[in-house]
Amino acid sequence: MEMRLSQRVEAFQQKQHEEEMKVEMVQKKKMEDIQHKHALELIKRMDKEENVRRIQRMQEYQREKLLEKIMSETERAERIK
């Protein structure tokens, strides 16, 4: 009788330990997923910021080229006069 009770207690403890290990693994996986999601969000945000800067540089370059063209045509018109 004593042996059976101790075996049942041991089996119960083993099962509880296994369940705790499963819960721990699920929590660890969930935490890793959250960290992965945050990393992806950070990368996306950085990509968007870089794209904005790239577009701004491109627009500035185009403005400068247009200004150069206007100045060149103005100088040309002045020479023709």
N, C-alpha and C positions, 0 to 999 in steps of 0.2 A: 504494500500500500504506500509506504513512504517512498519507495523507489518510483512508483508510478507518478506520484505527485511531483517529485523532483524532476522527472522526465517531462511532464506536462509543463511545469514552470520553465524548464530549460527550452523546450520547444516554443513556448509562447515568447520568451525573451529573444530567441533567435529570430522568430518571425517579426517581432517588433523592431529588432535591429535591422533586418533586411528592408523593412518598410521605411525606416529612418534613412537608410542609405539611398533608397530610391528617391525619397523626397529631396535629399541633399543633392543628388545628381540632377534632378529636375530644376532645382533652384539654381544650381551652377550653370546649367544649360541656358536657363532664362536670362541670367545675368550676362553670359557671354553674348547672347542674341541682342540684348539691350546695348551692350558696348559696341557690337558690330554695327548696329543701326545708327548709333551716335557717330561712329567713325565715318559711315557712308554719308550721313547728313553733313558732317564737317567737310568732307571732300566735295560734295555737291556745292556747298556754299562757297568754298574756295574757288571752285571752277567758275561759278557765276561771277564772283568778284573779278577774277582774272579776265573773263570775257568782257565785262564792263570796261575794265582798264584797256584792254586791247582795242575795243571799239572806239573808246575815247582817243587813243593814240592815232588810230586810223582816221578819225574825223579831223583831228588836229593837223595831221599830215595833208589831208585833202584841202583844208582851209588854207594852209601855207602855200600849197601848189596853186590854188585859185588866186591867192593874193599875188604870188609871183607872176602869174599869167596876166593879171590885171595891170600890174606895174609895168611889165614888159610891153604890153599893148599901149599903155599910156605913154611910155617913153618913145615908142615907135611912132605914135601919133604926133608927139611933140617934135620929133625929128623931121617928120613929113611937112609940118607947117612951115 
